[in-house]
Amino acid sequence: MAKDSKATFTDISEEDLTSLMEIFKSLSLTISSFISSEFKLKFLLSYTEHECKQFQDISFNDNPSIYNELKWFSKPALLYADRSFISRLANRILGGDGVAETVEDSDTWFFSEECVANEFLDLILDYLNTHNQLIQFEKSVKDIGYLHIYYPEDVLLSVTFKIEFDGEEGGSMGILMGESALKEYIKGPQESDTSNDISNESTDTNIEDT
């Protein structure tokens, strides 16, 4: 199947996307402030870019990462983060200098890394729910090949962030959303019992062994 390098949405304007970016920029500042103050760490999560791409054209980092399947306004979404970031944060929490742990088997994660990955995801979900983004957790995996939430030709909004520790590059984070989720965001949450049920559901963010 031929790749589409000029993917666009049908009903979403650039103005709509700009509005959405304000939420993500605010999110990155809030997360940065919390982690910096909580762990006495010079940490910065900053928005870098957004673009529309077909799922088949999105290149995921070859480095180990954690991939989280979400439901955003009951539509599929994907949030992923480099393991190097998770590892460095876990090391700092345990009293280290914020150095990423290394293992021979990249599929083997330390318990501390899995706990930090869960806490980081909870922090993001709590922020978005507080800002009227009806979002819930589905599952986490360590291999993108185990998540089947998009077809290759699906057009998605790809939002990327860079992570810095003590002024040095410390990994990256990304969010993928389809047009259906974006349209629900623009329309805004509906006042209904169903919406309330979704926003109040528990998010058990345990990472699967896949």
Contacts in CASP RR format, 6 or more apart in sequence:
PFRMAT RR
TARGET T0000
AUTHOR 0000-0000-0000
METHOD contacts of the structure
MODEL  1
MAKDSKATFTDISEEDLTSLMEIFKSLSLTISSFISSEFKLKFLLSYTEH
ECKQFQDISFNDNPSIYNELKWFSKPALLYADRSFISRLANRILGGDGVA
ETVEDSDTWFFSEECVANEFLDLILDYLNTHNQLIQFEKSVKDIGYLHIY
YPEDVLLSVTFKIEFDGEEGGSMGILMGESALKEYIKGPQESDTSNDISN
ESTDTNIEDT
1 56 0 8 1.000
1 152 0 8 1.000
1 153 0 8 1.000
3 54 0 8 1.000
3 56 0 8 1.000
3 57 0 8 1.000
4 54 0 8 1.000
4 57 0 8 1.000
4 153 0 8 1.000
4 155 0 8 1.000
5 57 0 8 1.000
7 52 0 8 1.000
7 53 0 8 1.000
7 54 0 8 1.000
7 57 0 8 1.000
7 155 0 8 1.000
8 52 0 8 1.000
8 155 0 8 1.000
9 52 0 8 1.000
9 155 0 8 1.000
9 157 0 8 1.000
9 179 0 8 1.000
9 182 0 8 1.000
10 179 0 8 1.000
11 179 0 8 1.000
11 183 0 8 1.000
12 157 0 8 1.000
12 179 0 8 1.000
12 182 0 8 1.000
12 183 0 8 1.000
12 186 0 8 1.000
16 182 0 8 1.000
16 186 0 8 1.000
17 50 0 8 1.000
17 157 0 8 1.000
17 182 0 8 1.000
19 186 0 8 1.000
20 157 0 8 1.000
20 182 0 8 1.000
20 185 0 8 1.000
20 186 0 8 1.000
21 47 0 8 1.000
21 50 0 8 1.000
21 159 0 8 1.000
23 128 0 8 1.000
23 131 0 8 1.000
23 133 0 8 1.000
24 47 0 8 1.000
24 50 0 8 1.000
24 159 0 8 1.000
24 161 0 8 1.000
24 175 0 8 1.000
25 47 0 8 1.000
26 131 0 8 1.000
27 124 0 8 1.000
27 127 0 8 1.000
27 128 0 8 1.000
28 45 0 8 1.000
28 46 0 8 1.000
28 47 0 8 1.000
28 161 0 8 1.000
30 127 0 8 1.000
31 45 0 8 1.000
31 123 0 8 1.000
31 124 0 8 1.000
31 127 0 8 1.000
32 43 0 8 1.000
32 44 0 8 1.000
32 45 0 8 1.000
32 46 0 8 1.000
34 123 0 8 1.000
35 41 0 8 1.000
35 43 0 8 1.000
35 45 0 8 1.000
35 89 0 8 1.000
36 42 0 8 1.000
36 43 0 8 1.000
36 44 0 8 1.000
39 89 0 8 1.000
39 92 0 8 1.000
39 93 0 8 1.000
41 89 0 8 1.000
41 92 0 8 1.000
41 98 0 8 1.000
41 165 0 8 1.000
41 166 0 8 1.000
42 164 0 8 1.000
42 165 0 8 1.000
42 166 0 8 1.000
42 167 0 8 1.000
43 89 0 8 1.000
43 163 0 8 1.000
43 164 0 8 1.000
43 165 0 8 1.000
44 163 0 8 1.000
44 164 0 8 1.000
44 167 0 8 1.000
45 161 0 8 1.000
45 162 0 8 1.000
45 163 0 8 1.000
45 173 0 8 1.000
46 161 0 8 1.000
46 162 0 8 1.000
46 164 0 8 1.000
47 159 0 8 1.000
47 160 0 8 1.000
47 161 0 8 1.000
48 160 0 8 1.000
48 161 0 8 1.000
48 162 0 8 1.000
49 159 0 8 1.000
49 160 0 8 1.000
50 157 0 8 1.000
50 158 0 8 1.000
50 159 0 8 1.000
50 160 0 8 1.000
51 157 0 8 1.000
51 158 0 8 1.000
52 155 0 8 1.000
52 156 0 8 1.000
52 157 0 8 1.000
52 158 0 8 1.000
53 155 0 8 1.000
53 156 0 8 1.000
53 158 0 8 1.000
54 152 0 8 1.000
54 153 0 8 1.000
54 154 0 8 1.000
54 155 0 8 1.000
54 156 0 8 1.000
55 150 0 8 1.000
55 151 0 8 1.000
55 152 0 8 1.000
55 153 0 8 1.000
55 154 0 8 1.000
55 156 0 8 1.000
55 176 0 8 1.000
56 152 0 8 1.000
56 153 0 8 1.000
58 156 0 8 1.000
58 158 0 8 1.000
58 176 0 8 1.000
60 80 0 8 1.000
60 144 0 8 1.000
61 82 0 8 1.000
61 172 0 8 1.000
63 82 0 8 1.000
63 83 0 8 1.000
63 84 0 8 1.000
64 82 0 8 1.000
64 83 0 8 1.000
64 84 0 8 1.000
64 106 0 8 1.000
64 107 0 8 1.000
64 142 0 8 1.000
65 80 0 8 1.000
65 81 0 8 1.000
65 82 0 8 1.000
65 83 0 8 1.000
65 142 0 8 1.000
65 144 0 8 1.000
66 80 0 8 1.000
66 81 0 8 1.000
66 83 0 8 1.000
66 86 0 8 1.000
66 117 0 8 1.000
66 140 0 8 1.000
66 141 0 8 1.000
66 142 0 8 1.000
66 207 0 8 1.000
67 78 0 8 1.000
67 79 0 8 1.000
67 80 0 8 1.000
67 140 0 8 1.000
67 141 0 8 1.000
67 142 0 8 1.000
67 143 0 8 1.000
67 144 0 8 1.000
67 147 0 8 1.000
68 78 0 8 1.000
68 79 0 8 1.000
68 80 0 8 1.000
68 121 0 8 1.000
68 137 0 8 1.000
68 138 0 8 1.000
68 139 0 8 1.000
68 140 0 8 1.000
68 205 0 8 1.000
69 76 0 8 1.000
69 77 0 8 1.000
69 78 0 8 1.000
69 137 0 8 1.000
69 138 0 8 1.000
69 139 0 8 1.000
69 140 0 8 1.000
69 141 0 8 1.000
69 147 0 8 1.000
69 149 0 8 1.000
70 76 0 8 1.000
70 77 0 8 1.000
70 78 0 8 1.000
70 79 0 8 1.000
70 125 0 8 1.000
70 135 0 8 1.000
70 136 0 8 1.000
70 137 0 8 1.000
70 138 0 8 1.000
71 77 0 8 1.000
71 135 0 8 1.000
71 136 0 8 1.000
71 137 0 8 1.000
71 138 0 8 1.000
71 198 0 8 1.000
72 133 0 8 1.000
72 134 0 8 1.000
72 135 0 8 1.000
72 177 0 8 1.000
72 181 0 8 1.000
72 184 0 8 1.000
72 185 0 8 1.000
73 133 0 8 1.000
73 134 0 8 1.000
73 135 0 8 1.000
73 181 0 8 1.000
73 184 0 8 1.000
73 185 0 8 1.000
73 189 0 8 1.000
74 134 0 8 1.000
74 184 0 8 1.000
74 198 0 8 1.000
75 177 0 8 1.000
75 178 0 8 1.000
75 180 0 8 1.000
75 181 0 8 1.000
75 184 0 8 1.000
76 149 0 8 1.000
76 150 0 8 1.000
76 178 0 8 1.000
76 181 0 8 1.000
77 135 0 8 1.000
77 175 0 8 1.000
77 176 0 8 1.000
77 177 0 8 1.000
77 178 0 8 1.000
77 181 0 8 1.000
78 147 0 8 1.000
78 149 0 8 1.000
78 150 0 8 1.000
78 175 0 8 1.000
78 176 0 8 1.000
79 121 0 8 1.000
79 124 0 8 1.000
79 173 0 8 1.000
79 174 0 8 1.000
79 175 0 8 1.000
79 176 0 8 1.000
80 144 0 8 1.000
80 173 0 8 1.000
80 174 0 8 1.000
81 117 0 8 1.000
81 120 0 8 1.000
81 163 0 8 1.000
81 171 0 8 1.000
81 172 0 8 1.000
81 173 0 8 1.000
81 174 0 8 1.000
82 163 0 8 1.000
82 170 0 8 1.000
82 171 0 8 1.000
82 172 0 8 1.000
82 173 0 8 1.000
83 100 0 8 1.000
83 106 0 8 1.000
83 109 0 8 1.000
83 113 0 8 1.000
84 100 0 8 1.000
84 170 0 8 1.000
84 171 0 8 1.000
85 163 0 8 1.000
85 170 0 8 1.000
85 171 0 8 1.000
85 172 0 8 1.000
85 173 0 8 1.000
86 113 0 8 1.000
86 116 0 8 1.000
86 117 0 8 1.000
86 120 0 8 1.000
87 100 0 8 1.000
87 101 0 8 1.000
87 110 0 8 1.000
87 113 0 8 1.000
88 98 0 8 1.000
88 99 0 8 1.000
88 100 0 8 1.000
88 165 0 8 1.000
88 170 0 8 1.000
89 98 0 8 1.000
89 116 0 8 1.000
89 120 0 8 1.000
90 101 0 8 1.000
90 110 0 8 1.000
90 112 0 8 1.000
90 113 0 8 1.000
90 115 0 8 1.000
90 116 0 8 1.000
91 97 0 8 1.000
91 98 0 8 1.000
91 99 0 8 1.000
91 100 0 8 1.000
91 101 0 8 1.000
91 112 0 8 1.000
92 98 0 8 1.000
93 112 0 8 1.000
93 116 0 8 1.000
94 112 0 8 1.000
98 165 0 8 1.000
101 110 0 8 1.000
101 113 0 8 1.000
103 110 0 8 1.000
107 142 0 8 1.000
109 142 0 8 1.000
109 207 0 8 1.000
114 206 0 8 1.000
114 207 0 8 1.000
117 140 0 8 1.000
117 205 0 8 1.000
117 207 0 8 1.000
118 140 0 8 1.000
118 205 0 8 1.000
118 206 0 8 1.000
118 207 0 8 1.000
121 137 0 8 1.000
121 140 0 8 1.000
121 203 0 8 1.000
121 205 0 8 1.000
122 203 0 8 1.000
122 205 0 8 1.000
125 135 0 8 1.000
125 136 0 8 1.000
125 137 0 8 1.000
125 203 0 8 1.000
128 135 0 8 1.000
129 135 0 8 1.000
129 199 0 8 1.000
132 188 0 8 1.000
132 189 0 8 1.000
133 185 0 8 1.000
133 189 0 8 1.000
134 189 0 8 1.000
134 195 0 8 1.000
134 198 0 8 1.000
134 199 0 8 1.000
136 198 0 8 1.000
136 201 0 8 1.000
136 203 0 8 1.000
137 203 0 8 1.000
137 204 0 8 1.000
137 205 0 8 1.000
139 208 0 8 1.000
140 205 0 8 1.000
140 206 0 8 1.000
140 207 0 8 1.000
140 208 0 8 1.000
141 147 0 8 1.000
141 207 0 8 1.000
141 208 0 8 1.000
141 210 0 8 1.000
142 207 0 8 1.000
142 208 0 8 1.000
142 210 0 8 1.000
143 210 0 8 1.000
146 208 0 8 1.000
146 210 0 8 1.000
150 156 0 8 1.000
150 176 0 8 1.000
150 178 0 8 1.000
154 178 0 8 1.000
155 178 0 8 1.000
155 179 0 8 1.000
156 176 0 8 1.000
156 177 0 8 1.000
156 178 0 8 1.000
157 176 0 8 1.000
157 177 0 8 1.000
157 178 0 8 1.000
157 179 0 8 1.000
157 182 0 8 1.000
158 174 0 8 1.000
158 175 0 8 1.000
158 176 0 8 1.000
159 174 0 8 1.000
159 175 0 8 1.000
159 176 0 8 1.000
159 177 0 8 1.000
160 172 0 8 1.000
160 173 0 8 1.000
160 174 0 8 1.000
161 172 0 8 1.000
161 173 0 8 1.000
161 174 0 8 1.000
162 169 0 8 1.000
162 170 0 8 1.000
162 171 0 8 1.000
162 172 0 8 1.000
163 169 0 8 1.000
163 170 0 8 1.000
163 171 0 8 1.000
163 172 0 8 1.000
163 173 0 8 1.000
164 170 0 8 1.000
189 195 0 8 1.000
189 199 0 8 1.000
END
